[in-house]
C-alpha cells in the first residue's frame, strides 16, 4: 500500500525545502543585467512615468517589483514572494495531478521530478520573471483538474493572462489555453478548419510589422553562425546576408529560410538539441553530468508515459504539443536557450509524462516479479 496523500505532501514539501535551501545557500540571490532594467522600470512607475517597451511585455513582474519598492524600498523582498508562490504552486501541482489521474502515485512521481531538477528550482533565487512564470505553469496544470466547467476555464484564462504579463513567451500559455478550449468547444468540420486557417494566415500577416525583432534575431544568427546566442564556440559556417527591408518580417523570415534551406535546418536542429539537452561546454563537469543523467532518465520515462497513456489523456496531449511545440519553434527561430530560461518552464509538462512512465514501469516490474 502506497503512502497516503497527506504524507506525500509532507515529503514533497520537505524535499522542496531541502533543494531550495541548498540552492539558496550555494547561489544566494542573483541580480543580473535584466534585473537592473526591471529595477529601473519599477522606479519610473513609482515616479509616475512609464516606458512602453517594458510596460507592455513585463508589466506584471515590474508591478510586483514596484509594489515591493513602495513598501520595503527594495526589490529583494520579492524573492520571499517567489519562494512562497513556488511552494504553493508545487503542492497544488501535486493535488491537481492527483485529481486528474485519480492516482496519487503518479502525481507524487511527477512532482518529485519537478522538485529534483535543480535548474528549475534555481530560478527561485533570481530577481527575474522565470520563478513566478514556472509557478504559474504549475498552477495551470492544477486548474486543468477543476471539475466545474466555468470555474475551470475562468481560472485557466486568468493564469494564462498573468503568465503573459510576466514575460513575452507567457503568451504561448495563453495560446495553448485558447487552443485546448477551441478543441473542446468547436466541432472541427472542414469548413471551420478551413476558416480557421484563413484567419490564422490573416493574423500572421497582420502582425508582420510587429514581429521584426524575430527576423533580426534570425538574420543576426545567420550572419554570426551562432547556434547559441552570444557564444562563439557553437558557431556554424555561413555567409553574410544583408537585411531586406522591402517586406514584412514574417515574409522575410520565410524568404531567408527558403533561400538558405541547408543552413536553416543546421541552425534549427542545433538549437533544438541545445534547448532540450540543456548541456553547455561552459557548465562544470558535475553540472553537465547531473543534467545529462537527470534528463536522460526523465525523457526515457516521458517516452514510455507518452506511448502508454497518450490515448487516455487527450487534453494533456494537446497541452504538451501546443505549449512545448510553440515554445520550441520560437527558440529555433529567434535564439537558443543559452541559460535554461526557456527550457525550465517546459519541463513541468514533460515531467508529468515522466511520472506516468515511471508509474507504468514500476507497476510492470512489480507484476513481472510476482509472476516469477
C-alpha positions as CSV (number, residue, x, y, z in Angstrom):
1,X,0.0,0.0,0.0
2,X,1.5,3.3,-1.1
3,X,1.7,6.2,1.4
4,X,-1.3,8.4,2.0
5,X,-1.7,11.7,0.1
6,X,-1.2,13.8,3.2
7,X,2.1,12.1,3.9
8,X,3.1,12.6,0.3
9,X,2.5,16.3,0.6
10,X,4.8,16.5,3.7
11,X,7.5,14.5,1.9
12,X,7.3,16.7,-1.2
13,X,7.4,19.9,0.9
14,X,10.4,18.6,2.8
15,X,12.2,17.8,-0.5
16,X,11.3,21.2,-1.8
17,X,12.7,22.9,1.3
18,X,15.9,20.8,1.2
19,X,16.5,21.6,-2.5
20,X,15.7,25.2,-2.3
21,X,17.6,25.7,0.9
22,X,20.7,24.1,-0.6
23,X,20.4,26.3,-3.7
24,X,19.9,29.5,-1.7
25,X,22.9,28.6,0.4
26,X,25.0,27.8,-2.7
27,X,23.9,30.6,-5.0
28,X,22.5,33.4,-2.9
29,X,20.2,36.0,-4.5
30,X,21.1,36.5,-8.1
31,X,20.9,40.1,-9.5
32,X,21.5,40.3,-13.3
33,X,21.6,42.8,-16.1
34,X,17.9,42.2,-16.9
35,X,17.2,42.7,-13.2
36,X,18.7,46.2,-13.5
37,X,16.3,47.0,-16.3
38,X,13.3,45.8,-14.3
39,X,14.5,47.7,-11.2
40,X,14.9,51.0,-13.2
41,X,11.4,50.4,-14.7
42,X,9.9,49.9,-11.3
43,X,11.4,53.2,-10.2
44,X,9.8,55.0,-13.2
45,X,6.4,53.5,-12.2
46,X,6.8,54.8,-8.7
47,X,7.7,58.2,-10.0
48,X,4.6,58.2,-12.2
49,X,6.1,57.7,-15.7
50,X,6.1,54.6,-17.9
51,X,8.4,53.1,-20.5
52,X,6.2,51.4,-23.2
53,X,8.9,48.8,-24.2
54,X,8.9,47.1,-20.8
55,X,5.4,48.1,-19.6
56,X,3.9,46.1,-22.5
57,X,5.9,42.9,-22.1
58,X,6.8,42.6,-18.4
59,X,4.3,44.8,-16.7
60,X,3.1,42.0,-14.3
61,X,6.6,41.4,-12.9
62,X,7.5,45.1,-12.9
63,X,4.3,45.8,-10.9
64,X,5.4,43.3,-8.3
65,X,8.8,45.0,-8.0
66,X,7.2,48.4,-7.9
67,X,5.0,47.3,-5.0
68,X,8.0,45.9,-3.1
69,X,9.9,49.1,-3.6
70,X,6.9,51.2,-2.5
71,X,6.5,49.1,0.7
72,X,10.0,47.9,1.6
73,X,12.1,50.4,-0.5
74,X,13.8,47.4,-2.1
75,X,13.1,44.8,-4.7
76,X,14.7,42.0,-2.7
77,X,11.6,41.1,-0.7
78,X,10.1,39.8,-4.0
79,X,12.4,36.8,-3.5
80,X,10.3,35.9,-0.5
81,X,7.1,36.1,-2.6
82,X,8.7,33.9,-5.3
83,X,9.5,31.2,-2.7
84,X,6.0,31.3,-1.2
85,X,4.4,31.1,-4.7
86,X,6.7,28.3,-5.7
87,X,6.0,26.1,-2.7
88,X,2.2,26.8,-3.0
89,X,2.2,26.0,-6.7
90,X,4.2,22.8,-6.2
91,X,1.7,21.5,-3.7
92,X,-1.2,22.4,-5.9
93,X,0.6,20.8,-8.9
94,X,0.6,17.6,-7.0
95,X,-3.0,18.0,-5.9
96,X,-4.1,18.8,-9.5
97,X,-2.4,15.7,-10.9
98,X,-3.7,13.5,-8.2
99,X,-7.2,14.6,-9.1
100,X,-6.6,14.5,-12.9
101,X,-5.2,10.9,-12.8
102,X,-7.1,9.6,-9.8
103,X,-3.8,8.3,-8.7
104,X,-1.6,9.8,-6.0
105,X,1.5,7.8,-7.0
106,X,1.7,9.3,-10.5
107,X,1.2,12.8,-9.0
108,X,3.9,12.1,-6.5
109,X,6.4,10.9,-9.0
110,X,5.8,13.8,-11.4
111,X,6.1,16.4,-8.6
112,X,9.3,14.8,-7.4
113,X,10.8,15.1,-11.0
114,X,10.0,18.9,-10.9
115,X,11.4,19.4,-7.4
116,X,14.6,17.4,-8.0
117,X,15.7,19.2,-11.2
118,X,17.9,21.9,-9.8
119,X,17.9,24.1,-12.9
120,X,14.2,24.6,-12.4
121,X,14.4,25.4,-8.7
122,X,17.4,27.7,-9.0
123,X,15.2,30.4,-10.6
124,X,13.7,31.0,-7.2
125,X,17.0,32.6,-6.2
126,X,16.9,35.1,-9.2
127,X,15.4,38.5,-9.4
128,X,13.8,37.6,-12.7
129,X,10.5,36.6,-14.1
130,X,11.2,32.9,-14.5
131,X,10.3,31.8,-11.0
132,X,6.9,33.3,-11.0
133,X,6.3,32.1,-14.6
134,X,7.2,28.5,-13.7
135,X,4.9,28.7,-10.7
136,X,2.0,29.8,-12.9
137,X,2.7,26.8,-15.3
138,X,2.4,24.5,-12.2
139,X,-0.9,26.2,-11.3
140,X,-2.1,25.9,-14.9
141,X,-1.8,22.2,-14.5
142,X,-3.8,22.3,-11.3
143,X,-6.5,24.3,-13.0
144,X,-6.9,21.6,-15.6
145,X,-8.1,19.3,-12.9
146,X,-11.0,21.6,-11.8
147,X,-14.3,19.9,-12.4
148,X,-16.7,22.9,-12.5
149,X,-16.7,23.9,-16.2
150,X,-17.0,27.7,-15.8
151,X,-14.6,27.9,-12.9
152,X,-12.0,25.7,-14.7
153,X,-11.8,27.8,-17.9
154,X,-12.0,31.1,-16.0
155,X,-9.1,30.0,-13.8
156,X,-7.1,28.8,-16.8
157,X,-7.5,32.0,-18.7
158,X,-6.7,34.2,-15.7
159,X,-3.5,32.2,-15.1
160,X,-2.6,32.4,-18.8
161,X,-3.1,36.2,-18.8
162,X,-1.0,36.6,-15.7
163,X,1.8,34.5,-17.3
164,X,1.6,36.7,-20.4
165,X,2.1,39.8,-18.2
166,X,5.3,38.3,-16.8
167,X,7.2,37.6,-20.0
168,X,6.6,37.5,-23.8
169,X,6.6,33.8,-24.2
170,X,4.0,33.6,-21.5
171,X,1.6,34.4,-24.3
172,X,2.2,30.9,-25.6
173,X,0.5,29.6,-22.5
174,X,-2.5,31.8,-23.4
175,X,-2.4,30.4,-27.0
176,X,-2.4,26.9,-25.5
177,X,-5.4,27.7,-23.4
178,X,-7.3,29.1,-26.3
179,X,-6.3,26.0,-28.4
180,X,-7.5,23.4,-25.9
181,X,-10.7,25.4,-25.3
182,X,-11.3,25.5,-29.0
183,X,-10.6,21.8,-29.4
184,X,-13.3,21.0,-26.9
185,X,-16.0,23.6,-27.8
186,X,-15.8,23.8,-31.6
187,X,-16.9,21.0,-33.9
188,X,-14.0,20.5,-36.2
189,X,-15.6,20.1,-39.6
190,X,-13.9,21.0,-42.8
191,X,-15.5,24.4,-43.1
192,X,-14.4,25.5,-39.6
193,X,-10.9,24.2,-40.1
194,X,-10.6,26.0,-43.5
195,X,-11.9,29.2,-42.0
196,X,-9.6,29.0,-39.0
197,X,-6.5,28.5,-41.3
198,X,-7.5,31.6,-43.4
199,X,-8.0,33.6,-40.2
200,X,-4.6,32.4,-38.9
201,X,-2.8,33.5,-42.1
202,X,-4.5,36.9,-42.0
203,X,-3.5,37.4,-38.4
204,X,0.1,36.3,-39.1
205,X,0.5,38.7,-42.0
206,X,-1.3,41.5,-40.0
207,X,1.5,41.1,-37.4
208,X,4.3,41.3,-39.9
209,X,5.3,44.9,-38.8
210,X,5.2,43.9,-35.1
211,X,7.5,40.8,-35.3
212,X,10.5,42.4,-36.9
213,X,12.6,41.5,-33.7
214,X,12.2,37.8,-34.6
215,X,13.6,38.4,-38.1
216,X,16.6,40.4,-36.8
217,X,17.4,37.6,-34.3
218,X,17.3,35.1,-37.1
219,X,19.3,37.3,-39.5
220,X,21.9,38.0,-36.8
221,X,22.4,34.4,-36.0
222,X,22.8,33.6,-39.7
223,X,25.5,36.1,-40.1
224,X,27.3,35.1,-36.9
225,X,26.7,31.4,-37.4
226,X,25.7,31.1,-33.8
227,X,23.6,28.2,-32.6
228,X,23.6,29.5,-29.0
229,X,23.2,33.3,-29.0
230,X,26.3,35.1,-27.7
231,X,28.6,32.0,-27.5
232,X,31.0,31.8,-30.4
233,X,32.1,28.2,-29.8
234,X,28.8,26.9,-31.1
235,X,29.1,28.5,-34.5
236,X,28.3,27.2,-38.0
237,X,29.9,28.3,-41.2
238,X,27.8,30.7,-43.2
239,X,28.0,33.7,-45.5
240,X,26.9,37.3,-44.7
241,X,23.4,38.1,-45.6
242,X,22.1,41.6,-45.9
243,X,18.8,42.9,-44.4
244,X,15.9,43.1,-46.8
245,X,13.7,45.9,-45.7
246,X,11.3,45.7,-48.6
247,X,8.6,43.5,-47.0
248,X,7.2,42.4,-43.7
249,X,9.1,40.4,-41.1
250,X,7.2,37.1,-41.4
251,X,7.7,37.2,-45.2
252,X,11.4,38.0,-44.7
253,X,11.8,35.0,-42.3
254,X,10.2,32.7,-44.8
255,X,12.4,34.0,-47.6
256,X,15.5,33.6,-45.6
257,X,14.7,30.0,-44.8
258,X,13.7,29.2,-48.5
259,X,16.9,30.9,-49.8
260,X,19.2,29.1,-47.3
261,X,17.5,25.7,-46.6
262,X,20.5,23.7,-45.5
263,X,21.9,26.4,-43.2
264,X,18.4,26.9,-41.8
265,X,18.0,23.2,-41.0
266,X,21.5,23.1,-39.5
267,X,20.8,26.1,-37.3
268,X,17.3,25.0,-36.2
269,X,18.4,21.4,-35.5
270,X,21.4,22.7,-33.4
271,X,19.0,25.0,-31.5
272,X,16.6,22.2,-30.9
273,X,19.3,20.0,-29.4
274,X,20.8,22.8,-27.4
275,X,17.4,23.7,-26.0
276,X,16.3,20.2,-24.9
277,X,19.7,18.8,-23.8
278,X,20.4,21.8,-21.5
279,X,24.1,20.8,-21.6
280,X,26.7,23.6,-22.2
281,X,30.5,23.5,-22.5
282,X,30.8,26.4,-20.1
283,X,29.0,24.4,-17.3
284,X,31.1,22.4,-14.9
285,X,31.5,18.7,-15.5
286,X,29.5,17.9,-12.4
287,X,26.7,20.2,-13.6
288,X,26.6,18.6,-17.0
289,X,26.7,15.1,-15.6
290,X,23.8,15.8,-13.3
291,X,21.7,17.4,-16.2
292,X,22.6,14.7,-18.6
293,X,21.7,11.8,-16.3
294,X,18.5,13.5,-15.0
295,X,17.2,14.4,-18.4
296,X,18.1,11.0,-19.9
297,X,16.0,9.3,-17.2
298,X,13.2,11.8,-17.4
299,X,12.9,11.8,-21.1
300,X,13.1,8.0,-21.2
301,X,10.2,7.8,-18.7
302,X,8.3,10.5,-20.6
303,X,8.5,8.5,-23.8
304,X,7.2,5.4,-22.0
305,X,4.4,7.5,-20.4
306,X,3.5,9.1,-23.8
307,X,3.3,5.7,-25.5
308,X,1.2,4.1,-22.8
309,X,-1.2,7.0,-21.9
310,X,-1.4,9.4,-24.8
311,X,-4.8,7.9,-25.9
312,X,-6.1,8.2,-22.3
313,X,-5.3,11.8,-21.5
314,X,-6.2,13.7,-24.7
315,X,-6.3,17.2,-23.1
316,X,-2.8,16.7,-21.7
317,X,-1.6,15.7,-25.1
318,X,-3.0,18.9,-26.6
319,X,-1.3,21.0,-23.9
320,X,2.0,19.2,-24.4
321,X,2.0,19.6,-28.2
322,X,0.8,23.2,-28.2
323,X,2.8,24.6,-25.3
324,X,6.1,22.7,-25.8
325,X,5.9,22.8,-29.6
326,X,5.3,26.5,-29.9
327,X,7.9,27.4,-27.4
328,X,10.4,25.1,-29.2
329,X,9.6,26.8,-32.5
330,X,10.1,30.2,-31.0
331,X,13.5,29.3,-29.8
332,X,14.5,27.7,-33.1
333,X,13.6,30.9,-35.0
334,X,14.8,33.5,-32.5
335,X,17.7,32.3,-30.4
336,X,18.8,29.3,-28.4
337,X,18.1,28.8,-24.7
338,X,21.6,29.5,-23.5
339,X,20.9,29.7,-19.8
340,X,18.0,27.4,-19.3
341,X,15.3,30.1,-19.0
342,X,13.3,28.8,-21.9
343,X,13.5,25.1,-21.1
344,X,12.7,25.3,-17.4
345,X,9.0,26.3,-17.9
346,X,8.5,23.5,-20.3
347,X,9.9,20.7,-18.2
348,X,7.0,20.5,-15.6
349,X,4.7,19.5,-18.5
350,X,7.3,16.9,-19.7
351,X,7.8,15.6,-16.2
352,X,4.1,14.8,-16.0
353,X,4.7,12.2,-18.7
354,X,7.8,11.1,-16.8
355,X,5.7,10.4,-13.8
356,X,3.3,8.4,-15.9
357,X,6.2,6.5,-17.4
358,X,7.8,5.8,-14.0
359,X,4.5,4.6,-12.6
360,X,3.9,2.3,-15.5
361,X,7.4,0.9,-15.4
362,X,7.3,0.3,-11.6
363,X,3.9,-1.5,-11.9
364,X,5.2,-3.5,-14.8
365,X,8.3,-4.7,-12.8
366,X,6.1,-5.5,-9.8
367,X,3.8,-7.6,-11.9
368,X,6.7,-9.3,-13.5
369,X,8.3,-10.1,-10.2
370,X,5.0,-11.5,-8.8
371,X,4.7,-13.8,-11.8
372,X,8.2,-15.1,-11.4
